[in-house]
């Protein structure tokens, strides 16, 4: 079983977007230099890696996975790092997003290219 480059690029895009979005909170409205630079570089990497993924995968599927996983990871980072709370409705909603990403990845032929 070989590793698919498009999925590696998608993973890089997700991680870069999570880092950039976390730094966006820390940038305090782009008033702090280093977090602001992390935002710019992170989103640059995210969109470049996303563009490489789109060479072989459909836009809707890529965006669904990228945004879904990103939402869940950002929520986890905000909970741990920024001490933001998640109520039951938020946790259920995030669980449904995870379920949707799993369904797309496991059952959709669209992911396979």
C-alpha angles and dihedrals in degrees: 000000000000127000112251111231092214090059091047089053090048091052090050090049091052095048093046091049092050091050092047094048091048089051089048089066090047093048089072095218093326091299094120116069105212099045088045091054091049088054093052096045093042095052090044091055092043095053094043092051090044090053090054090051090052090062090078108014131062118262096236095050094045092048093047092053095041095049096038096051090040092054092051094045093046090051090052092048091048090050095049103031104031096030092234114162127234118208125208094267091053092049092049091048092050089049089054090051090052090048090052093051090048092050091050093048098042103037108024120094087200091077092058091067 
